[in-house]
Structures are given as structure tokens and as C-alpha cells.
């Protein structure tokens, strides 16, 4: 009987380890880094916004087109690049389930950073609304063109390029279907 237990116990232990959960990152948010000035932290959350503290280790992210290996401890990784002004930050992570990306506008005030999630719907809605208003009211065409140029200039000067714009919209459409 003890021989059977000695054989089955290691086998059961190996089987239980084989079914351990993989650490995957599907949702994340940007927050102000409390330990560094003008820096942000990437926090892994679930769909309800609760921090996933089981995430630990090194994960590869693409931040504004540059690949970064971020070290997560208790679901939080610190992005140690100083932000000198308000700007867009495009964060992308790829895993077995596909790519997960999010666009944030980080507003810099005197003492802290305030990350604001920018939905792909908003990126599409603003130009579409301007085009529809210009089409509906012929006198509004010049004003709509000026507002559209200001929109493009603001996005470009804050770090949102055309490729990032389209990548955000296409990724949002992929996750919609």
C-alpha cells in the first residue's frame, strides 16, 4: 500500500502542476507612478478594473512604437521614462490570445499625471461628425476644415501619428467582432 502511495503522490503532484494557470495580460491601464515624478505605471486589471496581483515577471510591451520589457510585480510595472508634457501613449501587448492595445492621453499638470483612456470610437467620431456637419451646412465647410486641421495638429503635436491612429481604430474594430 505504501508503495502505491509513493508512486501515485509524485504523479498527482506533476498532474496538478501541469494544469496551473498561465499568466496572461489581457487588460491594463495607465496610472500615475507614485514613486517617480512625471512617470507612469502600467497596471494589469481584469474587466471589472480590479488589479491582478498574480501577474509577476517580465513581459514584452510596445509603447509608442518602441519595444520595452517591463518587470511586473503584483500586477504593476513602472515605465521609467519621464514625460515632459501632455502626450498620447499607445501601449500594446501580444500574447497567445492576440494583441491587446490601448491608447491613453496623459495630461500633465503641475504635480501629477492624469491618464485618460481614448476610445477608438472617439477617434473615428470626431472626423466623421465634422464631415457630416460640413456636408449638412454648406457654410460650415470652411470652419469644419479648420477644426479638422486643428484636430490633426493637436494629435500630431501630442505624439499621435497617423499609423498609431489607424492601428488603434483597426484594433478596436477587431475586438468589436
C-alpha positions in Angstrom: 0.0 0.0 0.0 2.8 2.4 0.9 4.5 1.6 -2.4 1.3 2.6 -4.3 1.2 5.9 -2.4 4.8 6.6 -3.1 4.2 6.1 -6.8 0.9 7.9 -7.1 1.8 11.0 -5.0 4.5 12.3 -7.3 2.3 11.5 -10.3 -0.6 13.5 -8.9 1.7 16.4 -8.0 3.0 16.5 -11.6 -0.5 16.5 -13.0 -1.6 19.3 -10.7 1.4 21.4 -11.8 0.6 20.8 -15.4 -2.8 22.4 -15.1 -1.5 25.6 -13.4 -2.9 28.9 -14.7 -0.8 30.7 -17.2 -0.1 34.4 -16.5 -1.6 36.3 -19.4 -2.2 40.0 -19.7 -5.5 40.9 -21.4 -6.4 44.3 -19.9 -4.2 47.0 -18.5 -4.5 50.7 -17.5 -2.0 53.5 -17.0 -1.7 55.2 -13.7 0.4 57.9 -12.2 3.6 56.4 -10.8 3.5 57.2 -7.0 7.3 56.5 -6.7 8.5 58.7 -9.6 7.7 62.1 -10.7 6.5 62.5 -14.3 6.4 58.7 -14.8 3.5 56.3 -15.3 2.9 52.8 -14.2 1.1 50.0 -16.2 -1.3 48.1 -14.0 -2.8 44.8 -15.1 -6.6 44.7 -14.4 -9.5 42.4 -15.2 -12.6 43.5 -17.0 -14.0 44.9 -13.7 -11.0 47.1 -13.1 -9.5 45.0 -10.2 -5.8 44.8 -10.1 -4.5 41.3 -11.0 -1.8 40.8 -8.3 -0.9 37.3 -9.5 1.0 38.8 -12.5 4.7 38.7 -11.9 7.7 38.6 -14.2 9.0 40.2 -17.4 6.5 40.9 -20.3 7.2 42.5 -23.6 5.2 45.6 -24.4 5.3 48.1 -27.3 5.0 51.6 -26.1 4.7 54.3 -28.7 6.4 52.1 -31.2 9.3 51.1 -29.0 9.6 47.6 -27.5 10.1 47.6 -23.8 10.5 44.6 -21.4 8.5 45.6 -18.3 9.0 43.8 -15.0 5.7 43.2 -13.3 5.5 42.8 -9.5 2.0 42.2 -8.1 0.4 43.3 -11.3 2.2 46.6 -11.6 5.2 47.6 -13.8 6.8 51.1 -13.9 7.6 52.8 -17.2 10.7 54.8 -16.3 10.6 57.4 -19.0 9.9 61.0 -17.9 7.1 62.8 -19.6 7.9 66.5 -20.1 4.5 67.5 -21.5 1.0 66.1 -22.0 1.0 63.5 -24.7 -0.5 60.3 -26.2 0.8 57.0 -25.1 -0.1 53.9 -27.2 0.5 50.7 -25.2 0.4 47.3 -26.9 0.9 43.8 -25.6 0.8 40.5 -27.6 0.1 37.1 -26.1 -1.4 33.8 -27.2 -4.9 35.2 -27.3 -3.8 38.0 -29.7 -2.8 41.6 -29.3 -4.2 44.0 -26.7 -3.6 47.7 -27.2 -4.9 50.8 -25.6 -4.4 54.5 -26.4 -4.1 56.9 -23.5 -3.8 60.7 -23.3 -1.7 61.6 -20.4 -2.5 65.1 -19.1 0.4 66.6 -17.2 -0.5 69.2 -14.6 1.9 70.9 -12.1 2.3 68.0 -9.7 0.8 64.9 -11.3 -0.1 63.0 -14.4 -3.7 62.1 -15.3 -4.0 59.2 -17.8 -7.3 59.3 -19.8 -8.3 56.3 -21.9 -9.0 57.3 -25.5 -11.5 55.0 -27.2 -11.2 54.3 -30.9 -14.8 55.3 -31.3 -13.9 58.9 -30.3 -11.0 58.9 -32.8 -13.4 58.0 -35.6 -16.4 60.0 -34.4 -14.7 63.5 -34.4 -13.7 63.5 -38.1 -17.0 61.8 -39.1 -19.0 64.5 -37.2 -17.0 67.3 -38.8 -17.5 65.8 -42.3 -21.3 65.4 -41.7 -21.6 68.9 -40.3 -19.7 70.3 -43.3 -22.0 68.3 -45.7 -25.2 69.3 -43.9 -24.4 73.0 -43.6 -22.5 74.3 -46.7 -21.5 77.5 -44.8 -19.8 75.3 -42.2 -17.4 73.7 -44.6 -14.5 76.1 -44.0 -15.0 76.1 -40.3 -15.1 72.3 -40.3 -11.9 72.2 -42.4 -10.2 74.5 -39.9 -11.4 72.4 -36.9 -10.2 69.3 -38.6 -6.8 70.8 -39.2 -6.6 71.8 -35.6 -7.6 68.3 -34.6 -4.8 66.8 -36.8 -2.2 69.3 -35.5 -3.2 68.6 -31.8 -2.9 64.9 -32.3 0.4 65.1 -34.1 2.0 67.6 -31.7 0.9 65.4 -28.7 2.5 62.3 -30.2 -0.4 60.6 -32.1 0.8 59.8 -35.6 -1.3 58.6 -38.5 -0.1 54.9 -38.1 -1.0 54.9 -34.4 -4.4 56.4 -35.2 -5.2 53.7 -37.8 -3.7 50.9 -35.6 -6.0 52.0 -32.7 -9.1 52.1 -34.9 -8.3 48.7 -36.6 -7.5 47.0 -33.3 -10.8 48.4 -31.8 -12.7 47.1 -34.8 -11.1 43.6 -34.5 -12.1 43.4 -30.8 -15.6 44.5 -31.7 -16.3 41.5 -33.9 
